[in-house]
Structure formats: structure tokens, C-alpha cells
Amino acid sequence: EVEQADQISDIGLMINYDDAFIAYLNGKEVLRKGVGKDHGPKATDIKSRKPEERGKVRYYPLKDPEKHLKNGVNVLAIEGHNARLESSAFVLDPFLILED
């Protein structure tokens, strides 16, 4: 819960993922990695994460925090994608970082 959204100076997503994802904050898309066009079952151009990148947590800053946050409860939703249907590996481990 955010008490004063206008006092948040930075916002970012720390995430370990395999293969791709689309992140939404309060219903608006804020970040897309490894997914081409569209979303959900219509998502296209899903890329496999490079072997040397798998298992690594990455930080992605989100620009303009005042556009994404509101006072009170905020909702982070993340849509995960595998590059291949037959793949047995799927990782989606996110957390949001806020700085005031």
C-alpha cells in the first residue's frame, strides 16, 4: 500500500524469468521482455531467454512513477510466457521496488 504516491521518486521491477513476460501496474502495461506483439494467448514472437541469462535476476527501472502509482492499494500483474509449448522450464519471480 502506498500512502503518498506523489513522493515516490523511483520505481523498478526486479525479476527472474524464463522465457518472457509482460508486466502491468494498475491495469496498464509498464514493461515487456521477450514478447513481440499482442498479449495473452495471442502473444507473438516469444523469444527464449539466452542460456547465460537464465537464473539471473534483472532490474528494470520504470519511467515516470507518478503515471503508474496511486495512493492506496496498487496491483502488479505479470503475464508469463514460454517460448515453446513443450518446454518444462518456467520461471517468474518478480518484486517491485519503490524509493521515496
CYANA upper distance limits for C-alpha pairs under 8 A (distance plus 0.5 A):
  1 GLU  CA     71 ASN  CA      8.07
  1 GLU  CA     72 GLY  CA      5.60
  1 GLU  CA     73 VAL  CA      5.09
  1 GLU  CA     74 ASN  CA      7.03
  2 VAL  CA     70 LYS  CA      7.64
  2 VAL  CA     71 ASN  CA      5.79
  2 VAL  CA     72 GLY  CA      5.49
  2 VAL  CA     73 VAL  CA      6.90
  2 VAL  CA     74 ASN  CA      7.91
  3 GLU  CA     71 ASN  CA      5.91
  3 GLU  CA     72 GLY  CA      6.38
  4 GLN  CA      8 ILE  CA      7.90
  4 GLN  CA     70 LYS  CA      8.32
  4 GLN  CA     71 ASN  CA      6.07
  5 ALA  CA     66 GLU  CA      7.28
  5 ALA  CA     69 LEU  CA      6.32
  5 ALA  CA     70 LYS  CA      5.84
  5 ALA  CA     71 ASN  CA      5.70
  6 ASP  CA     66 GLU  CA      6.57
  7 GLN  CA    100 ASP  CA      6.17
  8 ILE  CA     65 PRO  CA      7.31
  8 ILE  CA     66 GLU  CA      8.00
  8 ILE  CA     98 LEU  CA      7.11
  8 ILE  CA     99 GLU  CA      6.16
  8 ILE  CA    100 ASP  CA      4.73
  9 SER  CA     65 PRO  CA      7.36
  9 SER  CA     98 LEU  CA      8.24
  9 SER  CA     99 GLU  CA      6.24
  9 SER  CA    100 ASP  CA      5.50
 10 ASP  CA     61 PRO  CA      8.10
 10 ASP  CA     62 LEU  CA      8.07
 10 ASP  CA     63 LYS  CA      8.33
 10 ASP  CA     64 ASP  CA      8.43
 10 ASP  CA     65 PRO  CA      6.74
 10 ASP  CA     98 LEU  CA      6.37
 10 ASP  CA     99 GLU  CA      5.60
 10 ASP  CA    100 ASP  CA      7.34
 11 ILE  CA     61 PRO  CA      6.58
 11 ILE  CA     62 LEU  CA      6.07
 11 ILE  CA     63 LYS  CA      7.96
 11 ILE  CA     65 PRO  CA      6.39
 11 ILE  CA     96 LEU  CA      7.79
 11 ILE  CA     97 ILE  CA      6.12
 11 ILE  CA     98 LEU  CA      5.15
 11 ILE  CA     99 GLU  CA      6.93
 12 GLY  CA     59 TYR  CA      7.22
 12 GLY  CA     60 TYR  CA      5.96
 12 GLY  CA     61 PRO  CA      4.54
 12 GLY  CA     62 LEU  CA      5.59
 12 GLY  CA     96 LEU  CA      6.40
 12 GLY  CA     97 ILE  CA      5.71
 12 GLY  CA     98 LEU  CA      7.25
 13 LEU  CA     59 TYR  CA      6.17
 13 LEU  CA     60 TYR  CA      5.70
 13 LEU  CA     61 PRO  CA      6.84
 13 LEU  CA     62 LEU  CA      7.85
 13 LEU  CA     94 PRO  CA      7.40
 13 LEU  CA     95 PHE  CA      6.45
 13 LEU  CA     96 LEU  CA      5.21
 13 LEU  CA     97 ILE  CA      6.64
 14 MET  CA     57 VAL  CA      6.94
 14 MET  CA     58 ARG  CA      6.03
 14 MET  CA     59 TYR  CA      4.94
 14 MET  CA     60 TYR  CA      6.96
 14 MET  CA     94 PRO  CA      6.20
 14 MET  CA     95 PHE  CA      5.83
 14 MET  CA     96 LEU  CA      6.72
 14 MET  CA     97 ILE  CA      7.74
 15 ILE  CA     57 VAL  CA      5.69
 15 ILE  CA     58 ARG  CA      5.94
 15 ILE  CA     59 TYR  CA      7.10
 15 ILE  CA     92 LEU  CA      7.70
 15 ILE  CA     93 ASP  CA      6.02
 15 ILE  CA     94 PRO  CA      4.69
 15 ILE  CA     95 PHE  CA      6.86
 16 ASN  CA     54 ARG  CA      8.29
 16 ASN  CA     55 GLY  CA      6.79
 16 ASN  CA     56 LYS  CA      6.26
 16 ASN  CA     57 VAL  CA      4.83
 16 ASN  CA     58 ARG  CA      6.87
 16 ASN  CA     91 VAL  CA      7.34
 16 ASN  CA     92 LEU  CA      6.46
 16 ASN  CA     93 ASP  CA      5.61
 16 ASN  CA     94 PRO  CA      6.93
 17 TYR  CA     21 PHE  CA      7.94
 17 TYR  CA     54 ARG  CA      7.82
 17 TYR  CA     55 GLY  CA      7.88
 17 TYR  CA     57 VAL  CA      8.20
 17 TYR  CA     90 PHE  CA      8.00
 17 TYR  CA     91 VAL  CA      5.29
 17 TYR  CA     92 LEU  CA      5.06
 17 TYR  CA     93 ASP  CA      6.84
 18 ASP  CA     48 SER  CA      7.83
 18 ASP  CA     49 ARG  CA      6.51
 18 ASP  CA     54 ARG  CA      7.01
 18 ASP  CA     55 GLY  CA      8.47
 18 ASP  CA     81 HIS  CA      8.19
 18 ASP  CA     82 ASN  CA      7.34
 18 ASP  CA     89 ALA  CA      7.72
 18 ASP  CA     90 PHE  CA      6.01
 18 ASP  CA     91 VAL  CA      5.40
 18 ASP  CA     92 LEU  CA      7.23
 19 ASP  CA     34 GLY  CA      7.47
 19 ASP  CA     46 ILE  CA      8.27
 19 ASP  CA     47 LYS  CA      7.18
 19 ASP  CA     48 SER  CA      5.56
 19 ASP  CA     49 ARG  CA      5.50
 19 ASP  CA     80 GLY  CA      8.19
 19 ASP  CA     81 HIS  CA      6.54
 19 ASP  CA     82 ASN  CA      5.57
 19 ASP  CA     83 ALA  CA      6.57
 19 ASP  CA     90 PHE  CA      7.50
 19 ASP  CA     91 VAL  CA      7.94
 20 ALA  CA     32 ARG  CA      8.41
 20 ALA  CA     33 LYS  CA      6.06
 20 ALA  CA     34 GLY  CA      5.11
 20 ALA  CA     35 VAL  CA      6.54
 20 ALA  CA     46 ILE  CA      7.20
 20 ALA  CA     47 LYS  CA      7.30
 20 ALA  CA     48 SER  CA      7.75
 20 ALA  CA     49 ARG  CA      7.67
 20 ALA  CA     80 GLY  CA      6.46
 20 ALA  CA     81 HIS  CA      5.53
 20 ALA  CA     82 ASN  CA      6.95
 20 ALA  CA     83 ALA  CA      8.02
 21 PHE  CA     32 ARG  CA      6.46
 21 PHE  CA     33 LYS  CA      6.06
 21 PHE  CA     34 GLY  CA      7.15
 21 PHE  CA     35 VAL  CA      7.20
 21 PHE  CA     78 ILE  CA      7.14
 21 PHE  CA     79 GLU  CA      5.94
 21 PHE  CA     80 GLY  CA      4.95
 21 PHE  CA     81 HIS  CA      6.25
 22 ILE  CA     29 GLU  CA      7.65
 22 ILE  CA     30 VAL  CA      8.34
 22 ILE  CA     31 LEU  CA      6.30
 22 ILE  CA     32 ARG  CA      4.91
 22 ILE  CA     33 LYS  CA      7.01
 22 ILE  CA     35 VAL  CA      7.91
 22 ILE  CA     39 HIS  CA      8.24
 22 ILE  CA     78 ILE  CA      6.22
 22 ILE  CA     79 GLU  CA      5.67
 22 ILE  CA     80 GLY  CA      7.22
 23 ALA  CA     29 GLU  CA      6.36
 23 ALA  CA     30 VAL  CA      6.26
 23 ALA  CA     31 LEU  CA      5.62
 23 ALA  CA     32 ARG  CA      6.85
 23 ALA  CA     76 LEU  CA      7.73
 23 ALA  CA     77 ALA  CA      6.42
 23 ALA  CA     78 ILE  CA      4.92
 23 ALA  CA     79 GLU  CA      6.89
 24 TYR  CA     28 LYS  CA      5.54
 24 TYR  CA     29 GLU  CA      4.73
 24 TYR  CA     30 VAL  CA      5.89
 24 TYR  CA     31 LEU  CA      7.61
 24 TYR  CA     76 LEU  CA      6.32
 24 TYR  CA     77 ALA  CA      5.63
 24 TYR  CA     78 ILE  CA      6.63
 25 LEU  CA     29 GLU  CA      6.99
 25 LEU  CA     30 VAL  CA      6.94
 25 LEU  CA     68 HIS  CA      6.83
 25 LEU  CA     69 LEU  CA      8.21
 25 LEU  CA     74 ASN  CA      7.73
 25 LEU  CA     75 VAL  CA      6.23
 25 LEU  CA     76 LEU  CA      5.14
 25 LEU  CA     77 ALA  CA      6.89
 26 ASN  CA     68 HIS  CA      7.52
 26 ASN  CA     69 LEU  CA      8.02
 26 ASN  CA     74 ASN  CA      6.46
 26 ASN  CA     75 VAL  CA      5.51
 26 ASN  CA     76 LEU  CA      6.93
 26 ASN  CA     77 ALA  CA      8.45
 27 GLY  CA     75 VAL  CA      8.14
 27 GLY  CA     77 ALA  CA      8.28
 28 LYS  CA     68 HIS  CA      8.28
 30 VAL  CA     62 LEU  CA      7.45
 31 LEU  CA     62 LEU  CA      8.18
 34 GLY  CA     45 ASP  CA      8.15
 34 GLY  CA     46 ILE  CA      6.04
 34 GLY  CA     47 LYS  CA      5.47
 34 GLY  CA     48 SER  CA      7.75
 34 GLY  CA     49 ARG  CA      7.93
 35 VAL  CA     43 ALA  CA      7.32
 35 VAL  CA     44 THR  CA      6.93
 35 VAL  CA     45 ASP  CA      6.21
 35 VAL  CA     46 ILE  CA      5.05
 35 VAL  CA     47 LYS  CA      7.03
 35 VAL  CA     81 HIS  CA      8.43
 36 GLY  CA     43 ALA  CA      7.44
 36 GLY  CA     44 THR  CA      5.85
 36 GLY  CA     45 ASP  CA      5.18
 36 GLY  CA     46 ILE  CA      6.72
 37 LYS  CA     43 ALA  CA      6.32
 37 LYS  CA     44 THR  CA      5.89
 37 LYS  CA     45 ASP  CA      7.46
 38 ASP  CA     42 LYS  CA      6.39
 38 ASP  CA     43 ALA  CA      5.11
 38 ASP  CA     44 THR  CA      7.02
 39 HIS  CA     43 ALA  CA      4.78
 39 HIS  CA     44 THR  CA      8.23
 40 GLY  CA     79 GLU  CA      7.80
 46 ILE  CA     81 HIS  CA      7.76
 46 ILE  CA     82 ASN  CA      7.78
 46 ILE  CA     83 ALA  CA      5.72
 47 LYS  CA     83 ALA  CA      6.11
 48 SER  CA     82 ASN  CA      7.90
 48 SER  CA     83 ALA  CA      5.81
 49 ARG  CA     53 GLU  CA      6.94
 49 ARG  CA     54 ARG  CA      6.93
 50 LYS  CA     54 ARG  CA      7.02
 64 ASP  CA     68 HIS  CA      7.76
 65 PRO  CA     69 LEU  CA      6.66
 66 GLU  CA     70 LYS  CA      8.14
 69 LEU  CA     74 ASN  CA      7.16
 70 LYS  CA     74 ASN  CA      7.17
 80 GLY  CA     92 LEU  CA      7.17
 82 ASN  CA     87 SER  CA      7.55
 82 ASN  CA     89 ALA  CA      8.38
 82 ASN  CA     90 PHE  CA      7.08
 83 ALA  CA     87 SER  CA      8.14
